[in-house]
């Protein structure tokens, strides 16, 4: 009986881990800030991603740019300067 419970538990855990990457969609809500910059109401998924780099000083290439990957996905790369409080 304990072997059956252990087998069932491992199957449930495996199915749970397998289904997590399928539901990978992130939506920022109201008043979301990264490094003092407003990133509200932006949605990202597997095909549409973002990377935010926060610099203490002025970045070499400030602002955000979209780039395409070989697999057809797009990535938003932002180089932002940390805002002072």
C-alpha positions as CSV (number, residue, x, y, z in Angstrom):
1,X,0.0,0.0,0.0
2,X,2.8,2.4,0.8
3,X,4.5,1.7,-2.6
4,X,1.2,2.6,-4.3
5,X,1.0,5.9,-2.4
6,X,4.7,6.7,-3.1
7,X,4.2,5.9,-6.8
8,X,1.1,8.1,-7.0
9,X,2.8,11.0,-5.2
10,X,5.8,10.9,-7.6
11,X,3.5,10.9,-10.6
12,X,1.6,13.9,-9.2
13,X,4.9,15.7,-8.6
14,X,6.2,15.0,-12.1
15,X,2.9,16.1,-13.7
16,X,3.0,19.3,-11.6
17,X,6.6,20.1,-12.6
18,X,5.8,19.4,-16.3
19,X,2.8,21.7,-16.4
20,X,4.6,24.7,-14.9
21,X,6.5,25.9,-18.0
22,X,3.2,25.8,-20.1
23,X,1.6,28.5,-18.0
24,X,4.5,31.0,-18.0
25,X,2.8,34.3,-18.6
26,X,3.6,37.3,-16.5
27,X,1.6,40.5,-16.4
28,X,2.7,43.5,-14.4
29,X,-0.2,45.3,-12.7
30,X,-0.7,48.9,-11.7
31,X,2.1,51.0,-10.3
32,X,4.9,48.5,-10.9
33,X,8.4,50.0,-10.9
34,X,11.8,48.6,-11.6
35,X,14.7,50.7,-10.5
36,X,12.3,53.7,-10.2
37,X,11.0,53.3,-13.8
38,X,7.3,52.6,-14.6
39,X,6.8,49.2,-16.2
40,X,3.0,48.9,-15.5
41,X,0.6,46.9,-17.7
42,X,3.2,45.0,-19.7
43,X,2.7,41.3,-20.5
44,X,5.5,38.9,-21.2
45,X,5.4,35.2,-22.3
46,X,7.6,32.6,-23.8
47,X,7.6,34.4,-27.2
48,X,7.8,37.9,-25.8
49,X,10.3,38.4,-23.0
50,X,12.2,41.2,-21.3
51,X,15.5,41.8,-19.5
52,X,16.0,44.9,-17.4
53,X,19.5,46.1,-16.5
54,X,19.7,48.7,-13.7
55,X,22.9,50.8,-13.7
56,X,24.1,53.0,-10.8
57,X,25.6,55.5,-13.3
58,X,24.6,56.4,-16.8
59,X,24.4,53.3,-19.0
60,X,26.3,53.2,-22.3
61,X,23.1,52.6,-24.4
62,X,20.2,54.0,-22.4
63,X,16.6,53.1,-23.1
64,X,14.8,50.0,-24.4
65,X,15.2,48.0,-27.6
66,X,13.4,45.0,-29.1
67,X,15.5,42.2,-30.6
68,X,14.5,39.1,-32.4
69,X,15.9,35.6,-31.5
70,X,16.5,32.8,-34.0
71,X,13.4,30.9,-32.7
72,X,11.1,33.7,-33.6
73,X,10.7,35.1,-30.1
74,X,11.3,38.8,-29.2
75,X,13.2,40.1,-26.2
76,X,13.0,43.6,-24.8
77,X,16.4,44.8,-23.5
78,X,16.3,47.8,-21.2
79,X,19.3,49.6,-19.9
80,X,18.1,52.0,-17.2
81,X,19.7,54.3,-14.7
82,X,18.6,53.9,-11.1
83,X,16.4,56.9,-10.1
84,X,17.2,58.7,-7.0
85,X,14.6,58.8,-4.2
